[in-house]
Amino acid sequence: MNLIERGQPRIDHICCPAIEGLPAETVHMLHRCMLEIVHMQRSVERTELQIGRSRDAAIESVMLLGQLRRQGF
């Protein structure tokens, strides 16, 4: 189950705030913060994918073990 299926919010598009007239230091800080948010979101999405794959592998292993036991192994 991924983020969307669980109904959790996602960042699909981040809009840059109005930066006209702001000091360069503030603009750079906002840019770094926005990039960090995007990196965190991608990390969460990759982790969700890995968890899903691990869950599928565990279920498949349990099913295979059950099948082997039924066959007498």
PDB file of N, H, CA, C and O in Angstrom:
ATOM      1  N   MET A   1       0.855  -1.165   0.000  1.00  0.00           N
ATOM      2  CA  MET A   1       0.000   0.000   0.000  1.00  0.00           C
ATOM      3  C   MET A   1       0.907   1.236   0.000  1.00  0.00           C
ATOM      4  O   MET A   1       1.756   1.384   0.878  1.00  0.00           O
ATOM      5  N   ASN A   2       0.729   2.102  -0.964  1.00  0.00           N
ATOM      6  H   ASN A   2       0.039   1.982  -1.677  1.00  0.00           H
ATOM      7  CA  ASN A   2       1.596   3.277  -1.026  1.00  0.00           C
ATOM      8  C   ASN A   2       0.932   4.482  -0.371  1.00  0.00           C
ATOM      9  O   ASN A   2      -0.164   4.384   0.182  1.00  0.00           O
ATOM     10  N   LEU A   3       1.610   5.605  -0.444  1.00  0.00           N
ATOM     11  H   LEU A   3       2.500   5.684  -0.893  1.00  0.00           H
ATOM     12  CA  LEU A   3       1.120   6.815   0.224  1.00  0.00           C
ATOM     13  C   LEU A   3      -0.270   7.219  -0.250  1.00  0.00           C
ATOM     14  O   LEU A   3      -1.115   7.606   0.557  1.00  0.00           O
ATOM     15  N   ILE A   4      -0.507   7.130  -1.546  1.00  0.00           N
ATOM     16  H   ILE A   4       0.179   6.816  -2.202  1.00  0.00           H
ATOM     17  CA  ILE A   4      -1.795   7.562  -2.083  1.00  0.00           C
ATOM     18  C   ILE A   4      -2.902   6.619  -1.629  1.00  0.00           C
ATOM     19  O   ILE A   4      -3.994   7.064  -1.275  1.00  0.00           O
ATOM     20  N   GLU A   5      -2.619   5.297  -1.640  1.00  0.00           N
ATOM     21  H   GLU A   5      -1.732   4.935  -1.928  1.00  0.00           H
ATOM     22  CA  GLU A   5      -3.632   4.332  -1.238  1.00  0.00           C
ATOM     23  C   GLU A   5      -4.027   4.505   0.220  1.00  0.00           C
ATOM     24  O   GLU A   5      -5.170   4.233   0.586  1.00  0.00           O
ATOM     25  N   ARG A   6      -3.092   4.956   1.061  1.00  0.00           N
ATOM     26  H   ARG A   6      -2.163   5.177   0.763  1.00  0.00           H
ATOM     27  CA  ARG A   6      -3.394   5.162   2.470  1.00  0.00           C
ATOM     28  C   ARG A   6      -4.027   6.519   2.706  1.00  0.00           C
ATOM     29  O   ARG A   6      -4.431   6.824   3.828  1.00  0.00           O
ATOM     30  N   GLY A   7      -4.120   7.336   1.674  1.00  0.00           N
ATOM     31  H   GLY A   7      -3.792   7.088   0.762  1.00  0.00           H
ATOM     32  CA  GLY A   7      -4.751   8.629   1.822  1.00  0.00           C
ATOM     33  C   GLY A   7      -3.855   9.679   2.457  1.00  0.00           C
ATOM     34  O   GLY A   7      -4.336  10.726   2.890  1.00  0.00           O
ATOM     35  N   GLN A   8      -2.559   9.411   2.517  1.00  0.00           N
ATOM     36  H   GLN A   8      -2.168   8.561   2.165  1.00  0.00           H
ATOM     37  CA  GLN A   8      -1.649  10.386   3.084  1.00  0.00           C
ATOM     38  C   GLN A   8      -1.311  11.454   2.052  1.00  0.00           C
ATOM     39  O   GLN A   8      -1.266  11.178   0.854  1.00  0.00           O
ATOM     40  N   PRO A   9      -1.077  12.662   2.519  1.00  0.00           N
ATOM     41  CA  PRO A   9      -0.750  13.729   1.571  1.00  0.00           C
ATOM     42  C   PRO A   9       0.589  13.497   0.899  1.00  0.00           C
ATOM     43  O   PRO A   9       1.484  12.869   1.464  1.00  0.00           O
ATOM     44  N   ARG A  10       0.712  14.002  -0.296  1.00  0.00           N
ATOM     45  H   ARG A  10      -0.016  14.511  -0.756  1.00  0.00           H
ATOM     46  CA  ARG A  10       1.927  13.874  -1.090  1.00  0.00           C
ATOM     47  C   ARG A  10       2.294  15.229  -1.650  1.00  0.00           C
ATOM     48  O   ARG A  10       1.440  16.096  -1.837  1.00  0.00           O
ATOM     49  N   ILE A  11       3.543  15.394  -1.908  1.00  0.00           N
ATOM     50  H   ILE A  11       4.237  14.690  -1.756  1.00  0.00           H
ATOM     51  CA  ILE A  11       3.999  16.614  -2.569  1.00  0.00           C
ATOM     52  C   ILE A  11       4.248  16.250  -4.024  1.00  0.00           C
ATOM     53  O   ILE A  11       5.275  15.655  -4.349  1.00  0.00           O
ATOM     54  N   ASP A  12       3.326  16.599  -4.891  1.00  0.00           N
ATOM     55  H   ASP A  12       2.491  17.082  -4.626  1.00  0.00           H
ATOM     56  CA  ASP A  12       3.515  16.340  -6.316  1.00  0.00           C
ATOM     57  C   ASP A  12       4.141  17.538  -7.007  1.00  0.00           C
ATOM     58  O   ASP A  12       4.848  17.405  -8.006  1.00  0.00           O
ATOM     59  N   HIS A  13       3.870  18.694  -6.460  1.00  0.00           N
ATOM     60  H   HIS A  13       3.296  18.802  -5.649  1.00  0.00           H
ATOM     61  CA  HIS A  13       4.385  19.911  -7.084  1.00  0.00           C
ATOM     62  C   HIS A  13       4.587  20.947  -5.994  1.00  0.00           C
ATOM     63  O   HIS A  13       3.674  21.255  -5.228  1.00  0.00           O
ATOM     64  N   ILE A  14       5.775  21.467  -5.939  1.00  0.00           N
ATOM     65  H   ILE A  14       6.517  21.216  -6.561  1.00  0.00           H
ATOM     66  CA  ILE A  14       6.070  22.495  -4.950  1.00  0.00           C
ATOM     67  C   ILE A  14       6.209  23.814  -5.687  1.00  0.00           C
ATOM     68  O   ILE A  14       7.000  23.936  -6.621  1.00  0.00           O
ATOM     69  N   CYS A  15       5.445  24.788  -5.265  1.00  0.00           N
ATOM     70  H   CYS A  15       4.802  24.690  -4.506  1.00  0.00           H
ATOM     71  CA  CYS A  15       5.524  26.110  -5.880  1.00  0.00           C
ATOM     72  C   CYS A  15       6.516  26.966  -5.103  1.00  0.00           C
ATOM     73  O   CYS A  15       6.556  26.953  -3.873  1.00  0.00           O
ATOM     74  N   CYS A  16       7.290  27.686  -5.841  1.00  0.00           N
ATOM     75  H   CYS A  16       7.258  27.697  -6.840  1.00  0.00           H
ATOM     76  CA  CYS A  16       8.259  28.589  -5.224  1.00  0.00           C
ATOM     77  C   CYS A  16       7.517  29.823  -4.724  1.00  0.00           C
ATOM     78  O   CYS A  16       6.673  30.373  -5.432  1.00  0.00           O
ATOM     79  N   PRO A  17       7.830  30.259  -3.507  1.00  0.00           N
ATOM     80  CA  PRO A  17       7.180  31.477  -3.013  1.00  0.00           C
ATOM     81  C   PRO A  17       7.667  32.695  -3.804  1.00  0.00           C
ATOM     82  O   PRO A  17       8.701  32.643  -4.470  1.00  0.00           O
ATOM     83  N   ALA A  18       6.925  33.764  -3.720  1.00  0.00           N
ATOM     84  H   ALA A  18       6.085  33.807  -3.179  1.00  0.00           H
ATOM     85  CA  ALA A  18       7.338  35.005  -4.393  1.00  0.00           C
ATOM     86  C   ALA A  18       8.641  35.468  -3.763  1.00  0.00           C
ATOM     87  O   ALA A  18       8.695  35.763  -2.569  1.00  0.00           O
ATOM     88  N   ILE A  19       9.692  35.530  -4.577  1.00  0.00           N
ATOM     89  H   ILE A  19       9.649  35.290  -5.547  1.00  0.00           H
ATOM     90  CA  ILE A  19      11.003  35.870  -4.026  1.00  0.00           C
ATOM     91  C   ILE A  19      11.492  37.235  -4.481  1.00  0.00           C
ATOM     92  O   ILE A  19      12.556  37.695  -4.065  1.00  0.00           O
ATOM     93  N   GLU A  20      10.719  37.870  -5.326  1.00  0.00           N
ATOM     94  H   GLU A  20       9.855  37.496  -5.663  1.00  0.00           H
ATOM     95  CA  GLU A  20      11.140  39.167  -5.834  1.00  0.00           C
ATOM     96  C   GLU A  20      11.317  40.151  -4.683  1.00  0.00           C
ATOM     97  O   GLU A  20      10.422  40.343  -3.860  1.00  0.00           O
ATOM     98  N   GLY A  21      12.472  40.758  -4.649  1.00  0.00           N
ATOM     99  H   GLY A  21      13.200  40.602  -5.317  1.00  0.00           H
ATOM    100  CA  GLY A  21      12.752  41.759  -3.631  1.00  0.00           C
ATOM    101  C   GLY A  21      13.345  41.206  -2.344  1.00  0.00           C
ATOM    102  O   GLY A  21      13.726  41.972  -1.459  1.00  0.00           O
ATOM    103  N   LEU A  22      13.428  39.874  -2.229  1.00  0.00           N
ATOM    104  H   LEU A  22      13.118  39.252  -2.948  1.00  0.00           H
ATOM    105  CA  LEU A  22      14.014  39.286  -1.031  1.00  0.00           C
ATOM    106  C   LEU A  22      15.538  39.311  -1.130  1.00  0.00           C
ATOM    107  O   LEU A  22      16.086  39.279  -2.232  1.00  0.00           O
ATOM    108  N   PRO A  23      16.215  39.368  -0.010  1.00  0.00           N
ATOM    109  CA  PRO A  23      17.684  39.322  -0.031  1.00  0.00           C
ATOM    110  C   PRO A  23      18.168  37.990  -0.613  1.00  0.00           C
ATOM    111  O   PRO A  23      17.511  36.960  -0.469  1.00  0.00           O
ATOM    112  N   ALA A  24      19.319  38.033  -1.265  1.00  0.00           N
ATOM    113  H   ALA A  24      19.853  38.870  -1.381  1.00  0.00           H
ATOM    114  CA  ALA A  24      19.868  36.836  -1.912  1.00  0.00           C
ATOM    115  C   ALA A  24      20.048  35.697  -0.909  1.00  0.00           C
ATOM    116  O   ALA A  24      19.811  34.537  -1.248  1.00  0.00           O
ATOM    117  N   GLU A  25      20.454  36.004   0.295  1.00  0.00           N
ATOM    118  H   GLU A  25      20.646  36.946   0.570  1.00  0.00           H
ATOM    119  CA  GLU A  25      20.653  34.973   1.322  1.00  0.00           C
ATOM    120  C   GLU A  25      19.346  34.242   1.621  1.00  0.00           C
ATOM    121  O   GLU A  25      19.337  33.024   1.795  1.00  0.00           O
ATOM    122  N   THR A  26      18.255  34.981   1.679  1.00  0.00           N
ATOM    123  H   THR A  26      18.262  35.970   1.537  1.00  0.00           H
ATOM    124  CA  THR A  26      16.938  34.379   1.940  1.00  0.00           C
ATOM    125  C   THR A  26      16.501  33.514   0.767  1.00  0.00           C
ATOM    126  O   THR A  26      15.943  32.434   0.961  1.00  0.00           O
ATOM    127  N   VAL A  27      16.751  33.982  -0.437  1.00  0.00           N
ATOM    128  H   VAL A  27      17.204  34.859  -0.594  1.00  0.00           H
ATOM    129  CA  VAL A  27      16.395  33.215  -1.636  1.00  0.00           C
ATOM    130  C   VAL A  27      17.156  31.891  -1.649  1.00  0.00           C
ATOM    131  O   VAL A  27      16.572  30.845  -1.931  1.00  0.00           O
ATOM    132  N   HIS A  28      18.444  31.928  -1.347  1.00  0.00           N
ATOM    133  H   HIS A  28      18.918  32.778  -1.117  1.00  0.00           H
ATOM    134  CA  HIS A  28      19.248  30.703  -1.323  1.00  0.00           C
ATOM    135  C   HIS A  28      18.753  29.749  -0.239  1.00  0.00           C
ATOM    136  O   HIS A  28      18.693  28.538  -0.454  1.00  0.00           O
ATOM    137  N   MET A  29      18.400  30.294   0.921  1.00  0.00           N
ATOM    138  H   MET A  29      18.449  31.277   1.095  1.00  0.00           H
ATOM    139  CA  MET A  29      17.891  29.461   2.005  1.00  0.00           C
ATOM    140  C   MET A  29      16.578  28.793   1.594  1.00  0.00           C
ATOM    141  O   MET A  29      16.393  27.602   1.843  1.00  0.00           O
ATOM    142  N   LEU A  30      15.666  29.538   0.971  1.00  0.00           N
ATOM    143  H   LEU A  30      15.816  30.506   0.768  1.00  0.00           H
ATOM    144  CA  LEU A  30      14.397  28.970   0.509  1.00  0.00           C
ATOM    145  C   LEU A  30      14.637  27.873  -0.521  1.00  0.00           C
ATOM    146  O   LEU A  30      13.985  26.829  -0.494  1.00  0.00           O
ATOM    147  N   HIS A  31      15.566  28.117  -1.416  1.00  0.00           N
ATOM    148  H   HIS A  31      16.095  28.965  -1.437  1.00  0.00           H
ATOM    149  CA  HIS A  31      15.880  27.127  -2.451  1.00  0.00           C
ATOM    150  C   HIS A  31      16.420  25.846  -1.820  1.00  0.00           C
ATOM    151  O   HIS A  31      15.996  24.750  -2.188  1.00  0.00           O
ATOM    152  N   ARG A  32      17.339  25.971  -0.887  1.00  0.00           N
ATOM    153  H   ARG A  32      17.683  26.861  -0.588  1.00  0.00           H
ATOM    154  CA  ARG A  32      17.887  24.791  -0.208  1.00  0.00           C
ATOM    155  C   ARG A  32      16.795  24.036   0.544  1.00  0.00           C
ATOM    156  O   ARG A  32      16.760  22.806   0.524  1.00  0.00           O
ATOM    157  N   CYS A  33      15.913  24.763   1.200  1.00  0.00           N
ATOM    158  H   CYS A  33      15.941  25.763   1.217  1.00  0.00           H
ATOM    159  CA  CYS A  33      14.817  24.132   1.947  1.00  0.00           C
ATOM    160  C   CYS A  33      13.876  23.376   1.011  1.00  0.00           C
ATOM    161  O   CYS A  33      13.456  22.259   1.311  1.00  0.00           O
ATOM    162  N   MET A  34      13.554  23.985  -0.107  1.00  0.00           N
ATOM    163  H   MET A  34      13.895  24.892  -0.351  1.00  0.00           H
ATOM    164  CA  MET A  34      12.659  23.329  -1.065  1.00  0.00           C
ATOM    165  C   MET A  34      13.306  22.073  -1.628  1.00  0.00           C
ATOM    166  O   MET A  34      12.637  21.053  -1.793  1.00  0.00           O
ATOM    167  N   LEU A  35      14.596  22.137  -1.925  1.00  0.00           N
ATOM    168  H   LEU A  35      15.139  22.966  -1.792  1.00  0.00           H
ATOM    169  CA  LEU A  35      15.289  20.955  -2.433  1.00  0.00           C
ATOM    170  C   LEU A  35      15.301  19.843  -1.383  1.00  0.00           C
ATOM    171  O   LEU A  35      15.126  18.670  -1.711  1.00  0.00           O
ATOM    172  N   GLU A  36      15.505  20.214  -0.144  1.00  0.00           N
ATOM    173  H   GLU A  36      15.648  21.167   0.122  1.00  0.00           H
ATOM    174  CA  GLU A  36      15.514  19.225   0.931  1.00  0.00           C
ATOM    175  C   GLU A  36      14.154  18.561   1.068  1.00  0.00           C
ATOM    176  O   GLU A  36      14.080  17.354   1.300  1.00  0.00           O
ATOM    177  N   ILE A  37      13.082  19.320   0.930  1.00  0.00           N
ATOM    178  H   ILE A  37      13.142  20.300   0.741  1.00  0.00           H
ATOM    179  CA  ILE A  37      11.725  18.753   0.993  1.00  0.00           C
ATOM    180  C   ILE A  37      11.523  17.747  -0.135  1.00  0.00           C
ATOM    181  O   ILE A  37      10.968  16.670   0.084  1.00  0.00           O
ATOM    182  N   VAL A  38      11.970  18.094  -1.336  1.00  0.00           N
ATOM    183  H   VAL A  38      12.420  18.969  -1.514  1.00  0.00           H
ATOM    184  CA  VAL A  38      11.837  17.185  -2.481  1.00  0.00           C
ATOM    185  C   VAL A  38      12.649  15.918  -2.229  1.00  0.00           C
ATOM    186  O   VAL A  38      12.166  14.817  -2.493  1.00  0.00           O
ATOM    187  N   HIS A  39      13.873  16.053  -1.723  1.00  0.00           N
ATOM    188  H   HIS A  39      14.266  16.947  -1.508  1.00  0.00           H
ATOM    189  CA  HIS A  39      14.703  14.881  -1.439  1.00  0.00           C
ATOM    190  C   HIS A  39      14.063  13.989  -0.375  1.00  0.00           C
ATOM    191  O   HIS A  39      14.088  12.764  -0.494  1.00  0.00           O
ATOM    192  N   MET A  40      13.503  14.588   0.643  1.00  0.00           N
ATOM    193  H   MET A  40      13.484  15.584   0.740  1.00  0.00           H
ATOM    194  CA  MET A  40      12.838  13.800   1.683  1.00  0.00           C
ATOM    195  C   MET A  40      11.639  13.055   1.117  1.00  0.00           C
ATOM    196  O   MET A  40      11.430  11.884   1.433  1.00  0.00           O
ATOM    197  N   GLN A  41      10.848  13.727   0.280  1.00  0.00           N
ATOM    198  H   GLN A  41      11.018  14.678   0.023  1.00  0.00           H
ATOM    199  CA  GLN A  41       9.680  13.086  -0.320  1.00  0.00           C
ATOM    200  C   GLN A  41      10.096  11.904  -1.178  1.00  0.00           C
ATOM    201  O   GLN A  41       9.470  10.845  -1.122  1.00  0.00           O
ATOM    202  N   ARG A  42      11.140  12.074  -1.968  1.00  0.00           N
ATOM    203  H   ARG A  42      11.648  12.934  -2.013  1.00  0.00           H
ATOM    204  CA  ARG A  42      11.619  10.965  -2.807  1.00  0.00           C
ATOM    205  C   ARG A  42      12.118   9.813  -1.949  1.00  0.00           C
ATOM    206  O   ARG A  42      11.912   8.647  -2.284  1.00  0.00           O
ATOM    207  N   SER A  43      12.772  10.139  -0.846  1.00  0.00           N
ATOM    208  H   SER A  43      12.939  11.087  -0.574  1.00  0.00           H
ATOM    209  CA  SER A  43      13.249   9.106   0.069  1.00  0.00           C
ATOM    210  C   SER A  43      12.082   8.333   0.663  1.00  0.00           C
ATOM    211  O   SER A  43      12.140   7.108   0.767  1.00  0.00           O
ATOM    212  N   VAL A  44      11.036   9.025   1.048  1.00  0.00           N
ATOM    213  H   VAL A  44      10.989  10.020   0.964  1.00  0.00           H
ATOM    214  CA  VAL A  44       9.839   8.381   1.595  1.00  0.00           C
ATOM    215  C   VAL A  44       9.210   7.477   0.530  1.00  0.00           C
ATOM    216  O   VAL A  44       8.804   6.355   0.832  1.00  0.00           O
ATOM    217  N   GLU A  45       9.131   7.953  -0.691  1.00  0.00           N
ATOM    218  H   GLU A  45       9.460   8.864  -0.936  1.00  0.00           H
ATOM    219  CA  GLU A  45       8.533   7.151  -1.761  1.00  0.00           C
ATOM    220  C   GLU A  45       9.358   5.904  -2.035  1.00  0.00           C
ATOM    221  O   GLU A  45       8.797   4.828  -2.240  1.00  0.00           O
ATOM    222  N   ARG A  46      10.701   6.030  -2.043  1.00  0.00           N
ATOM    223  H   ARG A  46      11.157   6.904  -1.877  1.00  0.00           H
ATOM    224  CA  ARG A  46      11.558   4.853  -2.249  1.00  0.00           C
ATOM    225  C   ARG A  46      11.404   3.865  -1.103  1.00  0.00           C
ATOM    226  O   ARG A  46      11.361   2.655  -1.322  1.00  0.00           O
ATOM    227  N   THR A  47      11.320   4.378   0.111  1.00  0.00           N
ATOM    228  H   THR A  47      11.354   5.361   0.289  1.00  0.00           H
ATOM    229  CA  THR A  47      11.152   3.512   1.272  1.00  0.00           C
ATOM    230  C   THR A  47       9.830   2.773   1.205  1.00  0.00           C
ATOM    231  O   THR A  47       9.774   1.578   1.494  1.00  0.00           O
ATOM    232  N   GLU A  48       8.760   3.468   0.828  1.00  0.00           N
ATOM    233  H   GLU A  48       8.805   4.439   0.594  1.00  0.00           H
ATOM    234  CA  GLU A  48       7.448   2.817   0.671  1.00  0.00           C
ATOM    235  C   GLU A  48       7.529   1.682  -0.351  1.00  0.00           C
ATOM    236  O   GLU A  48       6.964   0.609  -0.138  1.00  0.00           O
ATOM    237  N   LEU A  49       8.224   1.919  -1.446  1.00  0.00           N
ATOM    238  H   LEU A  49       8.683   2.790  -1.619  1.00  0.00           H
ATOM    239  CA  LEU A  49       8.380   0.903  -2.490  1.00  0.00           C
ATOM    240  C   LEU A  49       9.161  -0.291  -1.952  1.00  0.00           C
ATOM    241  O   LEU A  49       8.782  -1.438  -2.192  1.00  0.00           O
ATOM    242  N   GLN A  50      10.243  -0.033  -1.232  1.00  0.00           N
ATOM    243  H   GLN A  50      10.552   0.898  -1.038  1.00  0.00           H
ATOM    244  CA  GLN A  50      11.048  -1.116  -0.669  1.00  0.00           C
ATOM    245  C   GLN A  50      10.259  -1.923   0.364  1.00  0.00           C
ATOM    246  O   GLN A  50      10.366  -3.148   0.412  1.00  0.00           O
ATOM    247  N   ILE A  51       9.479  -1.242   1.179  1.00  0.00           N
ATOM    248  H   ILE A  51       9.393  -0.246   1.140  1.00  0.00           H
ATOM    249  CA  ILE A  51       8.653  -1.939   2.170  1.00  0.00           C
ATOM    250  C   ILE A  51       7.636  -2.837   1.463  1.00  0.00           C
ATOM    251  O   ILE A  51       7.423  -3.980   1.867  1.00  0.00           O
ATOM    252  N   GLY A  52       7.023  -2.325   0.430  1.00  0.00           N
ATOM    253  H   GLY A  52       7.195  -1.396   0.102  1.00  0.00           H
ATOM    254  CA  GLY A  52       6.060  -3.119  -0.335  1.00  0.00           C
ATOM    255  C   GLY A  52       6.702  -4.353  -0.949  1.00  0.00           C
ATOM    256  O   GLY A  52       6.128  -5.441  -0.920  1.00  0.00           O
ATOM    257  N   ARG A  53       7.892  -4.179  -1.503  1.00  0.00           N
ATOM    258  H   ARG A  53       8.359  -3.295  -1.527  1.00  0.00           H
ATOM    259  CA  ARG A  53       8.590  -5.320  -2.106  1.00  0.00           C
ATOM    260  C   ARG A  53       8.968  -6.343  -1.035  1.00  0.00           C
ATOM    261  O   ARG A  53       8.845  -7.549  -1.253  1.00  0.00           O
ATOM    262  N   SER A  54       9.422  -5.864   0.108  1.00  0.00           N
ATOM    263  H   SER A  54       9.521  -4.885   0.285  1.00  0.00           H
ATOM    264  CA  SER A  54       9.784  -6.776   1.200  1.00  0.00           C
ATOM    265  C   SER A  54       8.563  -7.537   1.692  1.00  0.00           C
ATOM    266  O   SER A  54       8.640  -8.738   1.954  1.00  0.00           O
ATOM    267  N   ARG A  55       7.435  -6.843   1.819  1.00  0.00           N
ATOM    268  H   ARG A  55       7.373  -5.868   1.607  1.00  0.00           H
ATOM    269  CA  ARG A  55       6.198  -7.491   2.257  1.00  0.00           C
ATOM    270  C   ARG A  55       5.781  -8.563   1.252  1.00  0.00           C
ATOM    271  O   ARG A  55       5.386  -9.663   1.639  1.00  0.00           O
ATOM    272  N   ASP A  56       5.869  -8.240  -0.039  1.00  0.00           N
ATOM    273  H   ASP A  56       6.190  -7.346  -0.354  1.00  0.00           H
ATOM    274  CA  ASP A  56       5.511  -9.218  -1.072  1.00  0.00           C
ATOM    275  C   ASP A  56       6.428 -10.437  -1.014  1.00  0.00           C
ATOM    276  O   ASP A  56       5.967 -11.570  -1.152  1.00  0.00           O
ATOM    277  N   ALA A  57       7.726 -10.207  -0.808  1.00  0.00           N
ATOM    278  H   ALA A  57       8.100  -9.286  -0.696  1.00  0.00           H
ATOM    279  CA  ALA A  57       8.676 -11.320  -0.727  1.00  0.00           C
ATOM    280  C   ALA A  57       8.387 -12.185   0.492  1.00  0.00           C
ATOM    281  O   ALA A  57       8.476 -13.410   0.409  1.00  0.00           O
ATOM    282  N   ALA A  58       8.045 -11.575   1.616  1.00  0.00           N
ATOM    283  H   ALA A  58       7.973 -10.580   1.684  1.00  0.00           H
ATOM    284  CA  ALA A  58       7.728 -12.341   2.828  1.00  0.00           C
ATOM    285  C   ALA A  58       6.483 -13.190   2.618  1.00  0.00           C
ATOM    286  O   ALA A  58       6.451 -14.356   3.009  1.00  0.00           O
ATOM    287  N   ILE A  59       5.467 -12.614   2.007  1.00  0.00           N
ATOM    288  H   ILE A  59       5.493 -11.667   1.689  1.00  0.00           H
ATOM    289  CA  ILE A  59       4.231 -13.363   1.739  1.00  0.00           C
ATOM    290  C   ILE A  59       4.512 -14.530   0.798  1.00  0.00           C
ATOM    291  O   ILE A  59       4.022 -15.640   1.006  1.00  0.00           O
ATOM    292  N   GLU A  60       5.306 -14.268  -0.235  1.00  0.00           N
ATOM    293  H   GLU A  60       5.705 -13.366  -0.404  1.00  0.00           H
ATOM    294  CA  GLU A  60       5.655 -15.318  -1.189  1.00  0.00           C
ATOM    295  C   GLU A  60       6.433 -16.442  -0.492  1.00  0.00           C
ATOM    296  O   GLU A  60       6.215 -17.619  -0.779  1.00  0.00           O
ATOM    297  N   SER A  61       7.337 -16.080   0.421  1.00  0.00           N
ATOM    298  H   SER A  61       7.513 -15.124   0.655  1.00  0.00           H
ATOM    299  CA  SER A  61       8.113 -17.086   1.163  1.00  0.00           C
ATOM    300  C   SER A  61       7.210 -17.943   2.037  1.00  0.00           C
ATOM    301  O   SER A  61       7.373 -19.162   2.087  1.00  0.00           O
ATOM    302  N   VAL A  62       6.272 -17.326   2.716  1.00  0.00           N
ATOM    303  H   VAL A  62       6.139 -16.336   2.675  1.00  0.00           H
ATOM    304  CA  VAL A  62       5.340 -18.071   3.565  1.00  0.00           C
ATOM    305  C   VAL A  62       4.511 -19.031   2.717  1.00  0.00           C
ATOM    306  O   VAL A  62       4.291 -20.180   3.102  1.00  0.00           O
ATOM    307  N   MET A  63       4.059 -18.556   1.574  1.00  0.00           N
ATOM    308  H   MET A  63       4.238 -17.623   1.262  1.00  0.00           H
ATOM    309  CA  MET A  63       3.259 -19.417   0.690  1.00  0.00           C
ATOM    310  C   MET A  63       4.095 -20.585   0.168  1.00  0.00           C
ATOM    311  O   MET A  63       3.613 -21.716   0.100  1.00  0.00           O
ATOM    312  N   LEU A  64       5.331 -20.314  -0.194  1.00  0.00           N
ATOM    313  H   LEU A  64       5.722 -19.396  -0.139  1.00  0.00           H
ATOM    314  CA  LEU A  64       6.205 -21.386  -0.693  1.00  0.00           C
ATOM    315  C   LEU A  64       6.496 -22.404   0.402  1.00  0.00           C
ATOM    316  O   LEU A  64       6.472 -23.608   0.146  1.00  0.00           O
ATOM    317  N   LEU A  65       6.772 -21.936   1.623  1.00  0.00           N
ATOM    318  H   LEU A  65       6.791 -20.958   1.831  1.00  0.00           H
ATOM    319  CA  LEU A  65       7.004 -22.857   2.734  1.00  0.00           C
ATOM    320  C   LEU A  65       5.775 -23.716   2.999  1.00  0.00           C
ATOM    321  O   LEU A  65       5.907 -24.911   3.262  1.00  0.00           O
ATOM    322  N   GLY A  66       4.602 -23.139   2.935  1.00  0.00           N
ATOM    323  H   GLY A  66       4.495 -22.168   2.721  1.00  0.00           H
ATOM    324  CA  GLY A  66       3.370 -23.900   3.116  1.00  0.00           C
ATOM    325  C   GLY A  66       3.214 -24.956   2.059  1.00  0.00           C
ATOM    326  O   GLY A  66       2.813 -26.083   2.350  1.00  0.00           O
ATOM    327  N   GLN A  67       3.527 -24.600   0.830  1.00  0.00           N
ATOM    328  H   GLN A  67       3.853 -23.684   0.594  1.00  0.00           H
ATOM    329  CA  GLN A  67       3.434 -25.557  -0.282  1.00  0.00           C
ATOM    330  C   GLN A  67       4.441 -26.697  -0.085  1.00  0.00           C
ATOM    331  O   GLN A  67       4.110 -27.862  -0.308  1.00  0.00           O
ATOM    332  N   LEU A  68       5.665 -26.365   0.330  1.00  0.00           N
ATOM    333  H   LEU A  68       5.934 -25.419   0.511  1.00  0.00           H
ATOM    334  CA  LEU A  68       6.670 -27.397   0.550  1.00  0.00           C
ATOM    335  C   LEU A  68       6.265 -28.323   1.695  1.00  0.00           C
ATOM    336  O   LEU A  68       6.487 -29.531   1.611  1.00  0.00           O
ATOM    337  N   ARG A  69       5.682 -27.790   2.751  1.00  0.00           N
ATOM    338  H   ARG A  69       5.501 -26.809   2.819  1.00  0.00           H
ATOM    339  CA  ARG A  69       5.234 -28.618   3.865  1.00  0.00           C
ATOM    340  C   ARG A  69       4.111 -29.569   3.432  1.00  0.00           C
ATOM    341  O   ARG A  69       4.078 -30.732   3.834  1.00  0.00           O
ATOM    342  N   ARG A  70       3.203 -29.058   2.614  1.00  0.00           N
ATOM    343  H   ARG A  70       3.229 -28.113   2.288  1.00  0.00           H
ATOM    344  CA  ARG A  70       2.108 -29.910   2.118  1.00  0.00           C
ATOM    345  C   ARG A  70       2.636 -31.033   1.250  1.00  0.00           C
ATOM    346  O   ARG A  70       2.021 -32.096   1.158  1.00  0.00           O
ATOM    347  N   GLN A  71       3.782 -30.800   0.610  1.00  0.00           N
ATOM    348  H   GLN A  71       4.281 -29.937   0.685  1.00  0.00           H
ATOM    349  CA  GLN A  71       4.377 -31.828  -0.247  1.00  0.00           C
ATOM    350  C   GLN A  71       5.299 -32.753   0.532  1.00  0.00           C
ATOM    351  O   GLN A  71       5.909 -33.650  -0.050  1.00  0.00           O
ATOM    352  N   GLY A  72       5.410 -32.548   1.848  1.00  0.00           N
ATOM    353  H   GLY A  72       4.914 -31.819   2.321  1.00  0.00           H
ATOM    354  CA  GLY A  72       6.167 -33.457   2.694  1.00  0.00           C
ATOM    355  C   GLY A  72       7.614 -33.067   2.925  1.00  0.00           C
ATOM    356  O   GLY A  72       8.381 -33.875   3.448  1.00  0.00           O
ATOM    357  N   PHE A  73       8.002 -31.908   2.570  1.00  0.00           N
ATOM    358  H   PHE A  73       7.379 -31.251   2.145  1.00  0.00           H
ATOM    359  CA  PHE A  73       9.389 -31.485   2.800  1.00  0.00           C
ATOM    360  C   PHE A  73       9.537 -30.821   4.135  1.00  0.00           C
ATOM    361  O   PHE A  73      10.637 -30.401   4.497  1.00  0.00           O
TER     362      PHE A  73
END
